[in-house]
Amino acid sequence: MNRKIFGNFLVFVVLFVVGTFSVCASTIDNYSLSFAIEKNVVAAEHHLESSYDLKGTVLSFPADEFKGSVYAGEKLIADKLNGTSFILPSSKLFSLNYLTRDYLDNENFVMSFVAPADVSLLKIQLILPNKAVLKKPFVKGDLKTGSAYPSPSGSFSDGENIILAWEIKDVKKGQEIPIYVGYEKGKDYLSLALILGLLFVVAVTFIILRRPETKTKIIVKKEDNVEEHLKEDEEQIVRILKEREGHKIEQGTLRVITGFPKATLSRLLKELEDRKVIFKEKRGKKNLVFLK
């Protein structure tokens, strides 16, 4: 009887140890993501470090990636990525790099990271283009005023580029981390000065040569403040559309900025569309939302 109890105890200990190792083996100690926007493309780098073998972990990347490569430690194991995922072989250290345009929406960076395993510490860094600036200074925790969501853990400049950084602890497998940053490219002041000079010459010439004109009565129609009749979530959508150039936004981008679940956002957009506050158009695979 004692032998049977002892045997069952040994089985329990073995199963506990194996189970604990399996959980630990799926944990990534440090996952670093770096994105650098260069002209109309994003250079992306992933670095994974773990105390355990990461064999079988699936890494995902955009469908439009090109010139991608994967390293296990310092050894190149793939110099061409096919599809949108890569299954890691046996190793504790990996690097992945590629170029993509999928993260750019005009002058907006939109990316959604899904954890391939439990991650103890996730670090994300975004380097804006040379001389680019944020559309609006971010206010930590304030979704309505800033142009970086979620609010970065820190930001700094190397003299030419603004660099934003996020640090997130204890990310669970399958957890989605959306990142949105609105920026404006640096101005070409020489070209701007030439344009202003040309406009000045045209204006002076027009004043000299213009003929007497009759005054035209201008009727200004007072714009209704639509936001006074909206709920808080609907008001947030309208405010984001008003701040966008052309009063339009891609529905996927709107979901990242607001953080609304897909079903919630679809319901809110349908209600606004029924009340003729917004309208939607299909452009390829994307839905564009316009403010009326």
C-alpha positions, 0 to 999 in steps of 0.5 A: 500500500505504501509503495502504491502511495509513493508511486502515485506521489512520484507520478504527481511530481513528474507531471507537476515538473513537466507541466511547469516546464511547459508553461515556462518554455512558452514564455519570452523574457524580452521581446523588443520591437523597433520600427523606423519610418523611412520615406514611404516604408517601415523598417521593422526589427523583432528581437526575442530572448528567452531562458527556454527553447522557443521551438514551435513559436509562431511569429507573424508579419504583414502580408506585404513584407519584403526583403525579410530575414530570420536569425537564430542567435547570429545564424541566418536561418531564413532569407526570404519570408513566405506568407504571413508567419514563421515557425521558430526552430530550436533556439533561445534567441531570435531576430527578425527583420523586414520592410513593409508599407502595411503600417502606414496610412498617409501620415499615420503609423498604425500597427497591432502586435499580437503576442505569440507567447507570454511575454515578461517585458515587451519593448516597442520603439518607433522612430519617426521620419527625419524632421517629422513632428507629432500632429499634436503633443500627446497627453498621457492618458488622454485619448482625445487630445494626443496623437500617440495611442496608447501614451508612450512610456517615454519620448526623446530626440536624437537631433533629427528624429523623434523617437517614441518608446513603450514598455509593457510588462506581463503580456499574455499569449494572444493579447493584442497591443494596438499602436497609433501615431499621427505625425507630420513630415518636416517642411521644406522651408526653401521651397516654401519661401519660393512659393510665398515669393511667387504668391507675393509677386502674383498678388502685387500684379493682381492689385496693380492690374485689377479692375474695379469690382462690385462687392459681393454679399457673402452669406455664411451659414451657421454650422450646426454643432452636431456633437451636442446631440451625440452620446459620448462614444459617438462624439469621440468618433465625430471629433476624430473625423473632424481632426482628420484631413478631408474629414475621413478615416479608414475604419480599421484605423478608427478602431485602433484609435478609439479602442472600441471592439469591432462589434461596438464600432460597427454598431456606433457607425451604423447609428451615425450613418442612419442619422446621416452624420457620417457615410461609408465607402468601400475602397478595395478591402478597406472601409472609409468613413466620412463625416457629412 
